[in-house]
Each structure stands twice: as C-alpha cells, then as structure tokens.
Amino acid sequence: IFGTLLGITSKYVILFVIFAALLEAFGAGQFFIDLAYSVLGRVRGGPAKVAVIASAFMGTINGVAIANVAATGTFTIPLMKKTGYQANFAGAVEAVSSCGGQIMPPIMGAAAFIMADILGMPYIGIVLAAVIPAIVYFAAVYFAVDLEAAKQGLKGLPKEELPRVAVVLKKGWYLLIPVAVLLYLLAVMQSSEMRAVFWSILSLIAIDVAHELITRRTFDFRRFLQALENGAKNSLGVISACAAAGIVIGMVSLTGLGMKLSSLLIALSGGSLPVLLVLTMVASIILGMGLPTTACYVVLATLAAPALIELGVSPLAAHLFVFFFGMIAPITPPVALAAYVGAGIAQGDPVKTGFIAFRLGLASFLIPFVFVYSPALLMHGEVGQILWTAFTTLMGVYALASGLEGFGFLPLNYPLRILLIAAAVMLIIPEVFTDILGLVLVVATMLGQLYYRRQRQVSAQHSS
C-alpha cells in the first residue's frame, strides 16, 4: 500500500489537485465556460460546441471525467436542450467532452505523474507528447457535434444572451497567469513538478489578492480555506485508487503474473502487432469500466504495456495507448459512468445516452493506433513529419465522424458513408500512398457534395 504510487500521490498529485481546487474557487471554471460561450455560442449547435471547448479548458484544472461532467454539464446541458438537442444527445456530448479532460495538458489527472515515474522521464515530456492527441480528440468530438447540428438544422444562441469576448477577458484574464507560470516553469525552466506547482499556487494567491485590492474588495479568507478543504477531499479518490493499485502491483511483482500475461497476450496475437493492439484495447476498456482511469492505467501499465513494448512499440506510445483507452472507458457501454452522470443532469435515458456517447467518441478510437504506428503524433520526429501526421489524423477523424453521422455538407447515403470510413482507415496507416489515397477520397466526397448542393440551389432558384 505504502509504495511508489502512494509516494507519487503525496509528493506531486495532491499539490496539483489543490492548485486545481484553488483555480476553481477563484473563478477559473466559470471564466473558461464564459469564454467558450462568448466565442462559440452563436454558431450552429453553439451550446454543444461550448461543452466541448469548456471541457477542454476544464481539463487544465480538473483531470477527473465525472467531476468534469458535473462541473460543466450543469451549465451546458440545459442550454443544449434549449437550442433543440435531445436530452440523451446533450448528456452524451458532455460526457464525451469531459472524458477528454483527462488527457488535456497540463494536469492530465494523476496518471501522467505515475507514467512519468514508471518511464523514468520528465513530467513535461508526457505533457508535450499528449498535446496533439488531446487536440485531435476534442476535434473529433467537435466534428461529430457540428455534423449533428447541421443534420438537425440547429442554430446557436441569440447574440443578446451571450457574454462579449472582450468583457469576459477583461473580467478574468488574470486567471490564466498561474497556468502560464506552471507551463513556463515546467517547459522552459525545467523545474521539478513540486517546485513548479508550488510557485504556481503562490502566484495564484498573490494575483487573486492583488485583484481584490484593485477592485477594492477584501480577500475572502474563508473561500481560500474552503478551496484547500475541497482540494484535500478531491484527492481522496486518487489516493485510495493508488493505494489499492499498489496492492495489485505488489501481487503482480511477487507472482510474476506480469511476465506471464504479456507472454499470453503475445501468444494470443500470434506475434501480430495489430491483433495485440486490438486485444489491449478491449482489455483497457473492460478494466476501465469498473476502475478509475488512474487505477486502470496502473494495472494495464503493469500487465499489458510490456507486451506492446516487446513487439517493438515505443514505451511512451505503449503507455499512452493503454491510458487513452482507459480514459475512453467511461463512455463505453454497458458501464458508461460519465454518460450516466450526463444523463442524470439532462434527465435522459442512461443506456441511450451511453450508446450515443460511444458513437460520438468512436472517431477518437483511431488516435492511439495512429501514434503507435506514427510516433510523430507524439511530437517525435521532424517538424514537417509532425505537421503532416497531425493533418492526416485530423482529416481521418473528420472522415470517420462524417461517415458515422451520415452527414457532410448534405445527408450521405450508405455507399458514401462506407467510402468515408474506408478513407479514415487509410489515413491511419502511416504510409504516404495510403495517406494520399485517403485524402483524395475525402476531398472528392466533399467536392461532390458541394457541387450537388450548388446544383440543388440553382434548381430551386429556377423553379421559384
């Protein structure tokens, strides 16, 4: 119990949890939600897109999916329903968006710290590697939401009901400074995690005190104490999960189960990496249904990741692979806990919400396979290669989202949907030929839809 994992929690994780609790108490959560509304509230399906972006922002201060659903869903789900989204879809959007908060830098929940310790690499290395996969994940959800809004003809909120960007930034811009301090100390100064978050907490308190003095208000010391209390309470779930996971690691080490299971997985896969990846994905999702993401990652890092590494996958890609699918598990039926919380807020059907969340998040299932075969997605390689891989992956998740939703610029028939899904698969394979072929298929489908829509508009004008 009192092993490496609990040591990591007591040294690093609890400080970041307290930092997140202070940010929330000083208004960062509401600031991020207001900022997302001011930028995206007016576009089609605006409230659903706000849920996606606000949850991405909340990932910087909250690495727990269910807590993220409760924090942002209280604001976004009612507005989604108000603009025409069904209750089940609204809850599903929030659930899928909130799960991504666990891979959104710079905090990424407790698992990132444990991963850094297991791999023996700086925490900032994990953060940088996760940037592009996190962006692609939220882009995949954004595409699905946008296509659903277009399919249903949903509008955004009236301009009068939305805050102005300038007003929101003027009111809360100073809350971005502590996050910038954290990133600067970690990435530029190469400070330790403890030192970086310590100075970030102090800067947050100092900035809030200065803001209170400038606005001629007194510093609310009770709010500060309440934030510390909330930080301690929020850390209990992580602490208990890491303590229990420590027992699992001890059992695996003493019995040699880790080596045996790795050998068994390789034997079942017949030495085929694609088959092993699918088996590991299934194991990650099954374990993630009943375990918190951190505990799920620890178990899989011990049992499954070594098998991937043995077949030539880089250690970082292997560990991020199991972490990513453990993160997606809360939106995967039958035990889709994040979707159940979203359904509760939306007053929808938990089972239907879970299956909609699974469909919306399905495009993101491609991402781990991409960075296993193409480490450029983890920022390993030349700049041109990294940009090309990021671009083709974005096109791939768009093609898959469009094929699954059955909509692009116009409703799609089944042959076109199958063609787009095939294009998405081609864009995953890290070969120039398959990338170009996939892009040609996507672009040809899009141009064909634009041409057909234009012809329909011309015909409508002539008939009128």
Salt bridges, closest charged atoms under 4 A:
ASP146 OD2 - ARG44 NH2 2.79
ASP146 OD1 - LYS49 NZ 2.56
GLU148 OE1 - LYS151 NZ 3.55
GLU148 OE1 - ARG359 NH2 3.64
GLU161 OE1 - LYS82 NZ 3.06
ASP208 OD2 - ARG223 NH2 2.69
GLU212 OE1 - ARG217 NE 3.54
GLU212 OE2 - ARG223 NH2 3.76
GLU229 OE2 - LYS233 NZ 2.88
GLU405 OE1 - LYS151 NZ 3.62
GLU405 OE2 - ARG359 NH2 3.20
